[in-house]
């Protein structure tokens, strides 16, 4: 059975790969870079919805840590991540590649630490809390998140 840690870590790696390719293409092919960033942004927003709508509530219910603890910190970081995504998106739409390095680096900095916390604390904890039936239910819920929640 797939684990939350395995699935979400693989998704982190996939998103990292898209973002790396986006950064490489900025100087070569702006249209391709914009497409890559769109895919990254939508993918990361979907990832955040999975966490905030499905995974965080499981952790909070089972640990009693609601309004404080790791998920509250991660929600705050999600807000920062979304701000950087929007800043980069706005610059790309306006054709402003000058100065885009700042928000890109800020995004990479926060994502690195954020993903590390999730992979070392949150995901393993959730894996320990769920039995096989509950795990399948979680993956079904994640699959059924409608696109309008993250696009």
Phi and psi in radians as a Rosetta constraint file:
Dihedral C 1 N 2 CA 2 C 2 CIRCULARHARMONIC -1.121 0.35
Dihedral N 2 CA 2 C 2 N 3 CIRCULARHARMONIC 2.523 0.35
Dihedral C 2 N 3 CA 3 C 3 CIRCULARHARMONIC -1.796 0.35
Dihedral N 3 CA 3 C 3 N 4 CIRCULARHARMONIC 2.793 0.35
Dihedral C 3 N 4 CA 4 C 4 CIRCULARHARMONIC -1.083 0.35
Dihedral N 4 CA 4 C 4 N 5 CIRCULARHARMONIC -0.780 0.35
Dihedral C 4 N 5 CA 5 C 5 CIRCULARHARMONIC -0.990 0.35
Dihedral N 5 CA 5 C 5 N 6 CIRCULARHARMONIC -0.851 0.35
Dihedral C 5 N 6 CA 6 C 6 CIRCULARHARMONIC -1.099 0.35
Dihedral N 6 CA 6 C 6 N 7 CIRCULARHARMONIC -0.814 0.35
Dihedral C 6 N 7 CA 7 C 7 CIRCULARHARMONIC -1.155 0.35
Dihedral N 7 CA 7 C 7 N 8 CIRCULARHARMONIC -0.865 0.35
Dihedral C 7 N 8 CA 8 C 8 CIRCULARHARMONIC -1.249 0.35
Dihedral N 8 CA 8 C 8 N 9 CIRCULARHARMONIC -0.590 0.35
Dihedral C 8 N 9 CA 9 C 9 CIRCULARHARMONIC -1.148 0.35
Dihedral N 9 CA 9 C 9 N 10 CIRCULARHARMONIC -0.705 0.35
Dihedral C 9 N 10 CA 10 C 10 CIRCULARHARMONIC -1.104 0.35
Dihedral N 10 CA 10 C 10 N 11 CIRCULARHARMONIC -0.667 0.35
Dihedral C 10 N 11 CA 11 C 11 CIRCULARHARMONIC -1.161 0.35
Dihedral N 11 CA 11 C 11 N 12 CIRCULARHARMONIC -0.695 0.35
Dihedral C 11 N 12 CA 12 C 12 CIRCULARHARMONIC -0.982 0.35
Dihedral N 12 CA 12 C 12 N 13 CIRCULARHARMONIC -0.835 0.35
Dihedral C 12 N 13 CA 13 C 13 CIRCULARHARMONIC -1.096 0.35
Dihedral N 13 CA 13 C 13 N 14 CIRCULARHARMONIC -0.721 0.35
Dihedral C 13 N 14 CA 14 C 14 CIRCULARHARMONIC -1.096 0.35
Dihedral N 14 CA 14 C 14 N 15 CIRCULARHARMONIC -0.790 0.35
Dihedral C 14 N 15 CA 15 C 15 CIRCULARHARMONIC -1.132 0.35
Dihedral N 15 CA 15 C 15 N 16 CIRCULARHARMONIC -0.719 0.35
Dihedral C 15 N 16 CA 16 C 16 CIRCULARHARMONIC -1.019 0.35
Dihedral N 16 CA 16 C 16 N 17 CIRCULARHARMONIC -0.716 0.35
Dihedral C 16 N 17 CA 17 C 17 CIRCULARHARMONIC -1.125 0.35
Dihedral N 17 CA 17 C 17 N 18 CIRCULARHARMONIC -0.745 0.35
Dihedral C 17 N 18 CA 18 C 18 CIRCULARHARMONIC -1.103 0.35
Dihedral N 18 CA 18 C 18 N 19 CIRCULARHARMONIC -0.762 0.35
Dihedral C 18 N 19 CA 19 C 19 CIRCULARHARMONIC -1.150 0.35
Dihedral N 19 CA 19 C 19 N 20 CIRCULARHARMONIC -0.698 0.35
Dihedral C 19 N 20 CA 20 C 20 CIRCULARHARMONIC -1.036 0.35
Dihedral N 20 CA 20 C 20 N 21 CIRCULARHARMONIC -0.779 0.35
Dihedral C 20 N 21 CA 21 C 21 CIRCULARHARMONIC -1.143 0.35
Dihedral N 21 CA 21 C 21 N 22 CIRCULARHARMONIC -0.702 0.35
Dihedral C 21 N 22 CA 22 C 22 CIRCULARHARMONIC -0.973 0.35
Dihedral N 22 CA 22 C 22 N 23 CIRCULARHARMONIC -0.833 0.35
Dihedral C 22 N 23 CA 23 C 23 CIRCULARHARMONIC -1.120 0.35
Dihedral N 23 CA 23 C 23 N 24 CIRCULARHARMONIC -0.640 0.35
Dihedral C 23 N 24 CA 24 C 24 CIRCULARHARMONIC -1.181 0.35
Dihedral N 24 CA 24 C 24 N 25 CIRCULARHARMONIC -0.605 0.35
Dihedral C 24 N 25 CA 25 C 25 CIRCULARHARMONIC -1.463 0.35
Dihedral N 25 CA 25 C 25 N 26 CIRCULARHARMONIC -0.232 0.35
Dihedral C 25 N 26 CA 26 C 26 CIRCULARHARMONIC -0.958 0.35
Dihedral N 26 CA 26 C 26 N 27 CIRCULARHARMONIC -0.701 0.35
Dihedral C 26 N 27 CA 27 C 27 CIRCULARHARMONIC -1.508 0.35
Dihedral N 27 CA 27 C 27 N 28 CIRCULARHARMONIC -0.276 0.35
Dihedral C 27 N 28 CA 28 C 28 CIRCULARHARMONIC -1.760 0.35
Dihedral N 28 CA 28 C 28 N 29 CIRCULARHARMONIC -0.840 0.35
Dihedral C 28 N 29 CA 29 C 29 CIRCULARHARMONIC -2.534 0.35
Dihedral N 29 CA 29 C 29 N 30 CIRCULARHARMONIC 1.637 0.35
Dihedral C 29 N 30 CA 30 C 30 CIRCULARHARMONIC -1.070 0.35
Dihedral N 30 CA 30 C 30 N 31 CIRCULARHARMONIC -0.694 0.35
Dihedral C 30 N 31 CA 31 C 31 CIRCULARHARMONIC -1.095 0.35
Dihedral N 31 CA 31 C 31 N 32 CIRCULARHARMONIC -0.755 0.35
Dihedral C 31 N 32 CA 32 C 32 CIRCULARHARMONIC -1.154 0.35
Dihedral N 32 CA 32 C 32 N 33 CIRCULARHARMONIC -0.706 0.35
Dihedral C 32 N 33 CA 33 C 33 CIRCULARHARMONIC -1.055 0.35
Dihedral N 33 CA 33 C 33 N 34 CIRCULARHARMONIC -0.744 0.35
Dihedral C 33 N 34 CA 34 C 34 CIRCULARHARMONIC -1.111 0.35
Dihedral N 34 CA 34 C 34 N 35 CIRCULARHARMONIC -0.717 0.35
Dihedral C 34 N 35 CA 35 C 35 CIRCULARHARMONIC -1.117 0.35
Dihedral N 35 CA 35 C 35 N 36 CIRCULARHARMONIC -0.760 0.35
Dihedral C 35 N 36 CA 36 C 36 CIRCULARHARMONIC -1.091 0.35
Dihedral N 36 CA 36 C 36 N 37 CIRCULARHARMONIC -0.752 0.35
Dihedral C 36 N 37 CA 37 C 37 CIRCULARHARMONIC -1.119 0.35
Dihedral N 37 CA 37 C 37 N 38 CIRCULARHARMONIC -0.699 0.35
Dihedral C 37 N 38 CA 38 C 38 CIRCULARHARMONIC -1.016 0.35
Dihedral N 38 CA 38 C 38 N 39 CIRCULARHARMONIC -0.805 0.35
Dihedral C 38 N 39 CA 39 C 39 CIRCULARHARMONIC -1.093 0.35
Dihedral N 39 CA 39 C 39 N 40 CIRCULARHARMONIC -0.717 0.35
Dihedral C 39 N 40 CA 40 C 40 CIRCULARHARMONIC -1.101 0.35
Dihedral N 40 CA 40 C 40 N 41 CIRCULARHARMONIC -0.852 0.35
Dihedral C 40 N 41 CA 41 C 41 CIRCULARHARMONIC -1.055 0.35
Dihedral N 41 CA 41 C 41 N 42 CIRCULARHARMONIC -0.855 0.35
Dihedral C 41 N 42 CA 42 C 42 CIRCULARHARMONIC -1.107 0.35
Dihedral N 42 CA 42 C 42 N 43 CIRCULARHARMONIC -0.743 0.35
Dihedral C 42 N 43 CA 43 C 43 CIRCULARHARMONIC -1.101 0.35
Dihedral N 43 CA 43 C 43 N 44 CIRCULARHARMONIC -0.716 0.35
Dihedral C 43 N 44 CA 44 C 44 CIRCULARHARMONIC -1.237 0.35
Dihedral N 44 CA 44 C 44 N 45 CIRCULARHARMONIC -0.666 0.35
Dihedral C 44 N 45 CA 45 C 45 CIRCULARHARMONIC -1.111 0.35
Dihedral N 45 CA 45 C 45 N 46 CIRCULARHARMONIC -0.681 0.35
Dihedral C 45 N 46 CA 46 C 46 CIRCULARHARMONIC -1.115 0.35
Dihedral N 46 CA 46 C 46 N 47 CIRCULARHARMONIC -0.766 0.35
Dihedral C 46 N 47 CA 47 C 47 CIRCULARHARMONIC -1.015 0.35
Dihedral N 47 CA 47 C 47 N 48 CIRCULARHARMONIC -0.763 0.35
Dihedral C 47 N 48 CA 48 C 48 CIRCULARHARMONIC -1.137 0.35
Dihedral N 48 CA 48 C 48 N 49 CIRCULARHARMONIC -0.711 0.35
Dihedral C 48 N 49 CA 49 C 49 CIRCULARHARMONIC -1.095 0.35
Dihedral N 49 CA 49 C 49 N 50 CIRCULARHARMONIC -0.755 0.35
Dihedral C 49 N 50 CA 50 C 50 CIRCULARHARMONIC -0.944 0.35
Dihedral N 50 CA 50 C 50 N 51 CIRCULARHARMONIC -0.778 0.35
Dihedral C 50 N 51 CA 51 C 51 CIRCULARHARMONIC -1.212 0.35
Dihedral N 51 CA 51 C 51 N 52 CIRCULARHARMONIC -0.916 0.35
Dihedral C 51 N 52 CA 52 C 52 CIRCULARHARMONIC -1.256 0.35
Dihedral N 52 CA 52 C 52 N 53 CIRCULARHARMONIC -0.574 0.35
Dihedral C 52 N 53 CA 53 C 53 CIRCULARHARMONIC -1.583 0.35
Dihedral N 53 CA 53 C 53 N 54 CIRCULARHARMONIC -0.451 0.35
Dihedral C 53 N 54 CA 54 C 54 CIRCULARHARMONIC -2.116 0.35
Dihedral N 54 CA 54 C 54 N 55 CIRCULARHARMONIC -0.962 0.35
Dihedral C 54 N 55 CA 55 C 55 CIRCULARHARMONIC -1.322 0.35
Dihedral N 55 CA 55 C 55 N 56 CIRCULARHARMONIC -0.813 0.35
Dihedral C 55 N 56 CA 56 C 56 CIRCULARHARMONIC -1.023 0.35
Dihedral N 56 CA 56 C 56 N 57 CIRCULARHARMONIC -0.807 0.35
Dihedral C 56 N 57 CA 57 C 57 CIRCULARHARMONIC -1.034 0.35
Dihedral N 57 CA 57 C 57 N 58 CIRCULARHARMONIC -0.603 0.35
Dihedral C 57 N 58 CA 58 C 58 CIRCULARHARMONIC -1.102 0.35
Dihedral N 58 CA 58 C 58 N 59 CIRCULARHARMONIC -0.876 0.35
Dihedral C 58 N 59 CA 59 C 59 CIRCULARHARMONIC -1.042 0.35
Dihedral N 59 CA 59 C 59 N 60 CIRCULARHARMONIC -0.803 0.35
Dihedral C 59 N 60 CA 60 C 60 CIRCULARHARMONIC -1.146 0.35
Dihedral N 60 CA 60 C 60 N 61 CIRCULARHARMONIC -0.711 0.35
Dihedral C 60 N 61 CA 61 C 61 CIRCULARHARMONIC -1.120 0.35
Dihedral N 61 CA 61 C 61 N 62 CIRCULARHARMONIC -0.785 0.35
Dihedral C 61 N 62 CA 62 C 62 CIRCULARHARMONIC -1.318 0.35
Dihedral N 62 CA 62 C 62 N 63 CIRCULARHARMONIC -0.506 0.35
Dihedral C 62 N 63 CA 63 C 63 CIRCULARHARMONIC -1.757 0.35
Dihedral N 63 CA 63 C 63 N 64 CIRCULARHARMONIC -0.278 0.35
Dihedral C 63 N 64 CA 64 C 64 CIRCULARHARMONIC 1.343 0.35
Dihedral N 64 CA 64 C 64 N 65 CIRCULARHARMONIC 0.116 0.35
Dihedral C 64 N 65 CA 65 C 65 CIRCULARHARMONIC -1.625 0.35
Dihedral N 65 CA 65 C 65 N 66 CIRCULARHARMONIC 1.477 0.35
Dihedral C 65 N 66 CA 66 C 66 CIRCULARHARMONIC -2.042 0.35
Dihedral N 66 CA 66 C 66 N 67 CIRCULARHARMONIC 2.264 0.35
Dihedral C 66 N 67 CA 67 C 67 CIRCULARHARMONIC 1.501 0.35
Dihedral N 67 CA 67 C 67 N 68 CIRCULARHARMONIC -0.046 0.35
Dihedral C 67 N 68 CA 68 C 68 CIRCULARHARMONIC -2.698 0.35
Dihedral N 68 CA 68 C 68 N 69 CIRCULARHARMONIC 3.062 0.35
Dihedral C 68 N 69 CA 69 C 69 CIRCULARHARMONIC 1.485 0.35
Dihedral N 69 CA 69 C 69 N 70 CIRCULARHARMONIC -2.911 0.35
Dihedral C 69 N 70 CA 70 C 70 CIRCULARHARMONIC -1.097 0.35
Dihedral N 70 CA 70 C 70 N 71 CIRCULARHARMONIC -0.638 0.35
Dihedral C 70 N 71 CA 71 C 71 CIRCULARHARMONIC -1.221 0.35
Dihedral N 71 CA 71 C 71 N 72 CIRCULARHARMONIC -0.548 0.35
Dihedral C 71 N 72 CA 72 C 72 CIRCULARHARMONIC -1.187 0.35
Dihedral N 72 CA 72 C 72 N 73 CIRCULARHARMONIC -0.709 0.35
Dihedral C 72 N 73 CA 73 C 73 CIRCULARHARMONIC -1.104 0.35
Dihedral N 73 CA 73 C 73 N 74 CIRCULARHARMONIC -0.746 0.35
Dihedral C 73 N 74 CA 74 C 74 CIRCULARHARMONIC -1.167 0.35
Dihedral N 74 CA 74 C 74 N 75 CIRCULARHARMONIC -0.612 0.35
Dihedral C 74 N 75 CA 75 C 75 CIRCULARHARMONIC -1.110 0.35
Dihedral N 75 CA 75 C 75 N 76 CIRCULARHARMONIC -0.746 0.35
Dihedral C 75 N 76 CA 76 C 76 CIRCULARHARMONIC -1.065 0.35
Dihedral N 76 CA 76 C 76 N 77 CIRCULARHARMONIC -0.753 0.35
Dihedral C 76 N 77 CA 77 C 77 CIRCULARHARMONIC -1.141 0.35
Dihedral N 77 CA 77 C 77 N 78 CIRCULARHARMONIC -0.631 0.35
Dihedral C 77 N 78 CA 78 C 78 CIRCULARHARMONIC -1.046 0.35
Dihedral N 78 CA 78 C 78 N 79 CIRCULARHARMONIC -0.718 0.35
Dihedral C 78 N 79 CA 79 C 79 CIRCULARHARMONIC -1.074 0.35
Dihedral N 79 CA 79 C 79 N 80 CIRCULARHARMONIC -0.736 0.35
Dihedral C 79 N 80 CA 80 C 80 CIRCULARHARMONIC -1.126 0.35
Dihedral N 80 CA 80 C 80 N 81 CIRCULARHARMONIC -0.749 0.35
Dihedral C 80 N 81 CA 81 C 81 CIRCULARHARMONIC -1.036 0.35
Dihedral N 81 CA 81 C 81 N 82 CIRCULARHARMONIC -0.796 0.35
Dihedral C 81 N 82 CA 82 C 82 CIRCULARHARMONIC -1.088 0.35
Dihedral N 82 CA 82 C 82 N 83 CIRCULARHARMONIC -0.659 0.35
Dihedral C 82 N 83 CA 83 C 83 CIRCULARHARMONIC -1.102 0.35
Dihedral N 83 CA 83 C 83 N 84 CIRCULARHARMONIC -0.766 0.35
Dihedral C 83 N 84 CA 84 C 84 CIRCULARHARMONIC -1.139 0.35
Dihedral N 84 CA 84 C 84 N 85 CIRCULARHARMONIC -0.703 0.35
Dihedral C 84 N 85 CA 85 C 85 CIRCULARHARMONIC -1.021 0.35
Dihedral N 85 CA 85 C 85 N 86 CIRCULARHARMONIC -0.795 0.35
Dihedral C 85 N 86 CA 86 C 86 CIRCULARHARMONIC -1.164 0.35
Dihedral N 86 CA 86 C 86 N 87 CIRCULARHARMONIC -0.673 0.35
Dihedral C 86 N 87 CA 87 C 87 CIRCULARHARMONIC -1.095 0.35
Dihedral N 87 CA 87 C 87 N 88 CIRCULARHARMONIC -0.800 0.35
Dihedral C 87 N 88 CA 88 C 88 CIRCULARHARMONIC -1.134 0.35
Dihedral N 88 CA 88 C 88 N 89 CIRCULARHARMONIC -0.777 0.35
Dihedral C 88 N 89 CA 89 C 89 CIRCULARHARMONIC -1.031 0.35
Dihedral N 89 CA 89 C 89 N 90 CIRCULARHARMONIC -0.793 0.35
Dihedral C 89 N 90 CA 90 C 90 CIRCULARHARMONIC -1.099 0.35
Dihedral N 90 CA 90 C 90 N 91 CIRCULARHARMONIC -0.744 0.35
Dihedral C 90 N 91 CA 91 C 91 CIRCULARHARMONIC -1.101 0.35
Dihedral N 91 CA 91 C 91 N 92 CIRCULARHARMONIC -0.741 0.35
Dihedral C 91 N 92 CA 92 C 92 CIRCULARHARMONIC -1.112 0.35
Dihedral N 92 CA 92 C 92 N 93 CIRCULARHARMONIC -0.778 0.35
Dihedral C 92 N 93 CA 93 C 93 CIRCULARHARMONIC -1.089 0.35
Dihedral N 93 CA 93 C 93 N 94 CIRCULARHARMONIC -0.586 0.35
Dihedral C 93 N 94 CA 94 C 94 CIRCULARHARMONIC -1.496 0.35
Dihedral N 94 CA 94 C 94 N 95 CIRCULARHARMONIC 0.034 0.35
Dihedral C 94 N 95 CA 95 C 95 CIRCULARHARMONIC 1.245 0.35
Dihedral N 95 CA 95 C 95 N 96 CIRCULARHARMONIC 0.342 0.35
Dihedral C 95 N 96 CA 96 C 96 CIRCULARHARMONIC -1.641 0.35
Dihedral N 96 CA 96 C 96 N 97 CIRCULARHARMONIC 1.443 0.35
Dihedral C 96 N 97 CA 97 C 97 CIRCULARHARMONIC -1.427 0.35
Dihedral N 97 CA 97 C 97 N 98 CIRCULARHARMONIC -0.320 0.35
Dihedral C 97 N 98 CA 98 C 98 CIRCULARHARMONIC -1.205 0.35
Dihedral N 98 CA 98 C 98 N 99 CIRCULARHARMONIC 2.235 0.35
Dihedral C 98 N 99 CA 99 C 99 CIRCULARHARMONIC 1.455 0.35
Dihedral N 99 CA 99 C 99 N 100 CIRCULARHARMONIC 0.079 0.35
Dihedral C 99 N 100 CA 100 C 100 CIRCULARHARMONIC -1.337 0.35
Dihedral N 100 CA 100 C 100 N 101 CIRCULARHARMONIC -0.343 0.35
Dihedral C 100 N 101 CA 101 C 101 CIRCULARHARMONIC -1.033 0.35
Dihedral N 101 CA 101 C 101 N 102 CIRCULARHARMONIC -0.636 0.35
Dihedral C 101 N 102 CA 102 C 102 CIRCULARHARMONIC -1.017 0.35
Dihedral N 102 CA 102 C 102 N 103 CIRCULARHARMONIC -1.036 0.35
Dihedral C 102 N 103 CA 103 C 103 CIRCULARHARMONIC -1.143 0.35
Dihedral N 103 CA 103 C 103 N 104 CIRCULARHARMONIC -0.520 0.35
Dihedral C 103 N 104 CA 104 C 104 CIRCULARHARMONIC -1.112 0.35
Dihedral N 104 CA 104 C 104 N 105 CIRCULARHARMONIC -0.810 0.35
Dihedral C 104 N 105 CA 105 C 105 CIRCULARHARMONIC -1.154 0.35
Dihedral N 105 CA 105 C 105 N 106 CIRCULARHARMONIC -0.675 0.35
Dihedral C 105 N 106 CA 106 C 106 CIRCULARHARMONIC -1.082 0.35
Dihedral N 106 CA 106 C 106 N 107 CIRCULARHARMONIC -0.741 0.35
Dihedral C 106 N 107 CA 107 C 107 CIRCULARHARMONIC -1.110 0.35
Dihedral N 107 CA 107 C 107 N 108 CIRCULARHARMONIC -0.794 0.35
Dihedral C 107 N 108 CA 108 C 108 CIRCULARHARMONIC -1.086 0.35
Dihedral N 108 CA 108 C 108 N 109 CIRCULARHARMONIC -0.692 0.35
Dihedral C 108 N 109 CA 109 C 109 CIRCULARHARMONIC -1.073 0.35
Dihedral N 109 CA 109 C 109 N 110 CIRCULARHARMONIC -0.863 0.35
Dihedral C 109 N 110 CA 110 C 110 CIRCULARHARMONIC -1.215 0.35
Dihedral N 110 CA 110 C 110 N 111 CIRCULARHARMONIC -0.662 0.35
Dihedral C 110 N 111 CA 111 C 111 CIRCULARHARMONIC -1.128 0.35
Dihedral N 111 CA 111 C 111 N 112 CIRCULARHARMONIC -0.679 0.35
Dihedral C 111 N 112 CA 112 C 112 CIRCULARHARMONIC -1.049 0.35
Dihedral N 112 CA 112 C 112 N 113 CIRCULARHARMONIC -0.870 0.35
Dihedral C 112 N 113 CA 113 C 113 CIRCULARHARMONIC -1.207 0.35
Dihedral N 113 CA 113 C 113 N 114 CIRCULARHARMONIC -0.694 0.35
Dihedral C 113 N 114 CA 114 C 114 CIRCULARHARMONIC -1.088 0.35
Dihedral N 114 CA 114 C 114 N 115 CIRCULARHARMONIC -0.872 0.35
Dihedral C 114 N 115 CA 115 C 115 CIRCULARHARMONIC -1.088 0.35
Dihedral N 115 CA 115 C 115 N 116 CIRCULARHARMONIC -0.648 0.35
Dihedral C 115 N 116 CA 116 C 116 CIRCULARHARMONIC -1.071 0.35
Dihedral N 116 CA 116 C 116 N 117 CIRCULARHARMONIC -0.769 0.35
Dihedral C 116 N 117 CA 117 C 117 CIRCULARHARMONIC -1.098 0.35
Dihedral N 117 CA 117 C 117 N 118 CIRCULARHARMONIC -0.760 0.35
Dihedral C 117 N 118 CA 118 C 118 CIRCULARHARMONIC -1.096 0.35
Dihedral N 118 CA 118 C 118 N 119 CIRCULARHARMONIC -0.794 0.35
Dihedral C 118 N 119 CA 119 C 119 CIRCULARHARMONIC -1.278 0.35
Dihedral N 119 CA 119 C 119 N 120 CIRCULARHARMONIC -0.443 0.35
Dihedral C 119 N 120 CA 120 C 120 CIRCULARHARMONIC -1.704 0.35
Dihedral N 120 CA 120 C 120 N 121 CIRCULARHARMONIC -0.387 0.35
Dihedral C 120 N 121 CA 121 C 121 CIRCULARHARMONIC -2.083 0.35
Dihedral N 121 CA 121 C 121 N 122 CIRCULARHARMONIC -1.118 0.35
Dihedral C 121 N 122 CA 122 C 122 CIRCULARHARMONIC -1.127 0.35
Dihedral N 122 CA 122 C 122 N 123 CIRCULARHARMONIC -1.007 0.35
Dihedral C 122 N 123 CA 123 C 123 CIRCULARHARMONIC -1.086 0.35
Dihedral N 123 CA 123 C 123 N 124 CIRCULARHARMONIC -0.802 0.35
Dihedral C 123 N 124 CA 124 C 124 CIRCULARHARMONIC -1.077 0.35
Dihedral N 124 CA 124 C 124 N 125 CIRCULARHARMONIC -0.633 0.35
Dihedral C 124 N 125 CA 125 C 125 CIRCULARHARMONIC -1.099 0.35
Dihedral N 125 CA 125 C 125 N 126 CIRCULARHARMONIC -0.773 0.35
Dihedral C 125 N 126 CA 126 C 126 CIRCULARHARMONIC -1.148 0.35
Dihedral N 126 CA 126 C 126 N 127 CIRCULARHARMONIC -0.714 0.35
Dihedral C 126 N 127 CA 127 C 127 CIRCULARHARMONIC -0.999 0.35
Dihedral N 127 CA 127 C 127 N 128 CIRCULARHARMONIC -0.690 0.35
Dihedral C 127 N 128 CA 128 C 128 CIRCULARHARMONIC -1.228 0.35
Dihedral N 128 CA 128 C 128 N 129 CIRCULARHARMONIC -0.472 0.35
Dihedral C 128 N 129 CA 129 C 129 CIRCULARHARMONIC -1.431 0.35
Dihedral N 129 CA 129 C 129 N 130 CIRCULARHARMONIC -0.408 0.35
Dihedral C 129 N 130 CA 130 C 130 CIRCULARHARMONIC -1.798 0.35
Dihedral N 130 CA 130 C 130 N 131 CIRCULARHARMONIC 2.473 0.35
Dihedral C 130 N 131 CA 131 C 131 CIRCULARHARMONIC -1.567 0.35
Dihedral N 131 CA 131 C 131 N 132 CIRCULARHARMONIC 3.119 0.35
Dihedral C 131 N 132 CA 132 C 132 CIRCULARHARMONIC -1.062 0.35
Dihedral N 132 CA 132 C 132 N 133 CIRCULARHARMONIC -0.715 0.35
Dihedral C 132 N 133 CA 133 C 133 CIRCULARHARMONIC -1.134 0.35
Dihedral N 133 CA 133 C 133 N 134 CIRCULARHARMONIC -0.790 0.35
Dihedral C 133 N 134 CA 134 C 134 CIRCULARHARMONIC -1.128 0.35
Dihedral N 134 CA 134 C 134 N 135 CIRCULARHARMONIC -0.660 0.35
Dihedral C 134 N 135 CA 135 C 135 CIRCULARHARMONIC -1.108 0.35
Dihedral N 135 CA 135 C 135 N 136 CIRCULARHARMONIC -0.784 0.35
Dihedral C 135 N 136 CA 136 C 136 CIRCULARHARMONIC -1.069 0.35
Dihedral N 136 CA 136 C 136 N 137 CIRCULARHARMONIC -0.689 0.35
Dihedral C 136 N 137 CA 137 C 137 CIRCULARHARMONIC -1.082 0.35
Dihedral N 137 CA 137 C 137 N 138 CIRCULARHARMONIC -0.733 0.35
Dihedral C 137 N 138 CA 138 C 138 CIRCULARHARMONIC -1.063 0.35
Dihedral N 138 CA 138 C 138 N 139 CIRCULARHARMONIC -0.818 0.35
Dihedral C 138 N 139 CA 139 C 139 CIRCULARHARMONIC -1.133 0.35
Dihedral N 139 CA 139 C 139 N 140 CIRCULARHARMONIC -0.616 0.35
Dihedral C 139 N 140 CA 140 C 140 CIRCULARHARMONIC -1.125 0.35
Dihedral N 140 CA 140 C 140 N 141 CIRCULARHARMONIC -0.793 0.35
Dihedral C 140 N 141 CA 141 C 141 CIRCULARHARMONIC -1.057 0.35
Dihedral N 141 CA 141 C 141 N 142 CIRCULARHARMONIC -0.720 0.35
Dihedral C 141 N 142 CA 142 C 142 CIRCULARHARMONIC -1.112 0.35
Dihedral N 142 CA 142 C 142 N 143 CIRCULARHARMONIC -0.734 0.35
Dihedral C 142 N 143 CA 143 C 143 CIRCULARHARMONIC -1.107 0.35
Dihedral N 143 CA 143 C 143 N 144 CIRCULARHARMONIC -0.549 0.35
Dihedral C 143 N 144 CA 144 C 144 CIRCULARHARMONIC -1.630 0.35
Dihedral N 144 CA 144 C 144 N 145 CIRCULARHARMONIC 0.126 0.35
Dihedral C 144 N 145 CA 145 C 145 CIRCULARHARMONIC -1.139 0.35
Dihedral N 145 CA 145 C 145 N 146 CIRCULARHARMONIC 2.139 0.35
Dihedral C 145 N 146 CA 146 C 146 CIRCULARHARMONIC -1.251 0.35
Dihedral N 146 CA 146 C 146 N 147 CIRCULARHARMONIC 2.509 0.35
Dihedral C 146 N 147 CA 147 C 147 CIRCULARHARMONIC -0.947 0.35
Dihedral N 147 CA 147 C 147 N 148 CIRCULARHARMONIC -0.542 0.35
Dihedral C 147 N 148 CA 148 C 148 CIRCULARHARMONIC -1.125 0.35
Dihedral N 148 CA 148 C 148 N 149 CIRCULARHARMONIC -0.230 0.35
Dihedral C 148 N 149 CA 149 C 149 CIRCULARHARMONIC -1.437 0.35
Dihedral N 149 CA 149 C 149 N 150 CIRCULARHARMONIC -0.269 0.35
Dihedral C 149 N 150 CA 150 C 150 CIRCULARHARMONIC -2.356 0.35
Dihedral N 150 CA 150 C 150 N 151 CIRCULARHARMONIC -0.118 0.35
